[in-house]
């Protein structure tokens, strides 16, 4: 099956329990079954959270946005979440996520308070990917 989004895709994520794919597009749109213009610049990262009811997206506009999957409605927006473009998002726990940017900074966020809990200057270049190992509470970031 091929999905034509009309724009270049930077990232995608599969819904945990429904046949839905979320795609982060270069034009700032988040593509689900609907097309939601949630960012002013390229949408580079996308992750389902809260058992798939919410999708997070990160952008070159330095923001992280939470969008309701059913309605496409904006739930929360963290303006200037990073000093540089947000490239990666990863779930840590039900209430925490991590984000990585173009300058190698990784941040940990409390989604209940929409606040940064910790920040690491992990690399000198952009974060290409991250994975969380729950049993060891380790977060691995690559460049």
Backbone torsions as a table, in degrees:
resi	resn	phi	psi	omega
1	UNK	NA	135.7	179.3
2	UNK	-116.4	136.5	177.1
3	UNK	-115.5	119.7	178.4
4	UNK	-94.9	107.9	-179.8
5	UNK	-88.0	-12.9	179.4
6	UNK	84.2	-12.3	-179.9
7	UNK	-138.7	166.8	177.8
8	UNK	-70.4	132.9	178.7
9	UNK	-92.9	133.1	176.3
10	UNK	-94.0	-34.1	-175.1
11	UNK	-155.4	160.9	173.3
12	UNK	-148.5	159.4	177.4
13	UNK	-147.2	142.9	178.1
14	UNK	-93.7	135.2	175.6
15	UNK	-58.9	140.9	-176.2
16	UNK	-67.0	-22.7	-176.1
17	UNK	-141.2	-6.1	179.8
18	UNK	-119.1	157.8	179.6
19	UNK	-79.6	65.1	-178.3
20	UNK	-126.0	136.2	174.1
21	UNK	-118.5	131.1	174.7
22	UNK	-102.8	136.5	-178.6
23	UNK	-126.9	133.2	176.0
24	UNK	-93.6	122.7	-173.5
25	UNK	-108.3	153.0	-177.4
26	UNK	-61.2	-26.2	-177.6
27	UNK	-85.7	7.0	178.2
28	UNK	93.7	-1.0	-179.2
29	UNK	-89.3	149.8	171.9
30	UNK	-106.3	118.0	-175.9
31	UNK	-102.0	116.0	172.6
32	UNK	-115.0	-129.1	168.4
33	UNK	-82.4	-12.8	176.7
34	UNK	-122.9	165.1	-179.7
35	UNK	-112.7	109.7	-175.4
36	UNK	-108.5	114.8	177.0
37	UNK	-78.5	89.1	-172.8
38	UNK	-101.5	-14.4	-178.3
39	UNK	-128.0	153.4	177.9
40	UNK	-80.7	-25.3	179.4
41	UNK	-124.2	-170.9	-174.4
42	UNK	-57.4	138.0	176.3
43	UNK	-90.6	114.4	-169.7
44	UNK	-107.6	-18.9	-176.3
45	UNK	-141.2	147.3	179.4
46	UNK	-148.9	137.6	179.2
47	UNK	-150.3	133.0	172.1
48	UNK	-77.2	140.2	175.1
49	UNK	-136.8	176.3	178.2
50	UNK	53.1	50.6	179.2
51	UNK	58.0	25.3	175.8
52	UNK	93.7	0.5	-179.9
53	UNK	-81.2	-16.5	-179.3
54	UNK	-130.7	142.1	173.2
55	UNK	-120.1	132.7	177.5
56	UNK	-99.5	147.3	175.2
57	UNK	-138.2	145.9	177.6
58	UNK	-119.8	151.9	-169.7
59	UNK	-140.9	164.1	171.9
60	UNK	-66.1	-16.0	176.9
61	UNK	-80.8	9.3	174.9
62	UNK	76.4	7.3	-176.0
63	UNK	-104.5	161.5	170.4
64	UNK	-123.7	130.0	-176.0
65	UNK	-122.4	138.4	173.1
66	UNK	-106.2	127.5	-176.9
67	UNK	-124.7	136.1	175.8
68	UNK	-69.9	126.6	-175.4
69	UNK	-67.6	-38.8	-177.8
70	UNK	-71.9	-42.2	-172.6
71	UNK	-102.3	-20.3	-174.2
72	UNK	77.3	6.9	-178.0
73	UNK	-76.7	139.5	176.3
74	UNK	-67.0	127.6	177.9
75	UNK	-98.6	-46.7	-179.1
76	UNK	-152.9	151.8	178.0
77	UNK	-138.6	122.0	174.4
78	UNK	-98.7	96.6	176.9
79	UNK	-69.3	143.5	178.1
80	UNK	50.0	44.3	177.4
81	UNK	-62.0	-31.4	176.7
82	UNK	-132.4	163.3	175.1
83	UNK	-78.7	-17.1	-180.0
84	UNK	-130.4	178.0	-178.0
85	UNK	-57.9	137.0	177.7
86	UNK	-85.4	121.3	-176.5
87	UNK	-105.3	-27.7	-173.4
88	UNK	-141.6	146.6	173.3
89	UNK	-134.1	144.1	177.4
90	UNK	-147.3	141.7	175.3
91	UNK	-76.6	136.2	173.8
92	UNK	-105.5	-56.4	176.5
93	UNK	-138.5	-174.6	177.4
94	UNK	-62.8	-23.2	-176.0
95	UNK	-121.1	6.9	178.5
96	UNK	-135.6	144.8	174.9
97	UNK	-132.5	168.0	174.3
98	UNK	-129.4	148.3	178.6
99	UNK	-132.4	148.6	178.2
100	UNK	-128.0	147.7	-174.3
101	UNK	-122.5	-176.5	-177.4
102	UNK	-66.7	-20.6	-177.8
103	UNK	-104.4	11.5	175.5
104	UNK	88.1	10.1	178.8
105	UNK	-86.2	132.8	174.3
106	UNK	-115.0	131.7	178.7
107	UNK	-122.4	148.7	175.0
108	UNK	-111.6	131.9	-173.7
109	UNK	-119.9	138.6	170.4
110	UNK	-91.7	111.8	-175.9
111	UNK	-74.5	-15.7	176.7
112	UNK	-72.4	-35.6	-177.1
113	UNK	-106.5	-8.4	-174.4
114	UNK	54.8	44.8	-179.0
115	UNK	-128.5	153.4	177.3
116	UNK	-81.3	125.1	179.7
117	UNK	-90.8	-31.0	-176.4
118	UNK	-159.7	155.6	-179.3
119	UNK	-142.6	136.4	-179.3
120	UNK	-131.1	131.6	171.4
121	UNK	-90.0	82.1	-169.8
122	UNK	-77.2	-34.7	-175.9
123	UNK	-140.2	166.6	177.1
124	UNK	-92.3	-8.8	178.7
125	UNK	-126.4	-179.4	-174.2
126	UNK	-61.3	151.8	176.5
127	UNK	-83.6	118.3	-178.4
128	UNK	-86.6	-30.9	179.5
129	UNK	-165.6	163.0	176.1
130	UNK	-144.8	150.7	173.3
131	UNK	-142.4	142.4	-179.5
132	UNK	-109.9	133.3	177.6
133	UNK	-108.6	97.3	-171.7
134	UNK	-57.6	-42.7	-177.8
135	UNK	-59.6	-33.2	-178.7
136	UNK	-103.6	-4.5	-177.3
137	UNK	56.2	38.0	178.4
138	UNK	-108.1	142.7	176.7
139	UNK	-119.2	122.4	-179.6
140	UNK	-106.7	127.5	177.9
141	UNK	-119.4	139.1	179.0
142	UNK	-117.1	157.9	176.5
143	UNK	-127.7	NA	NA
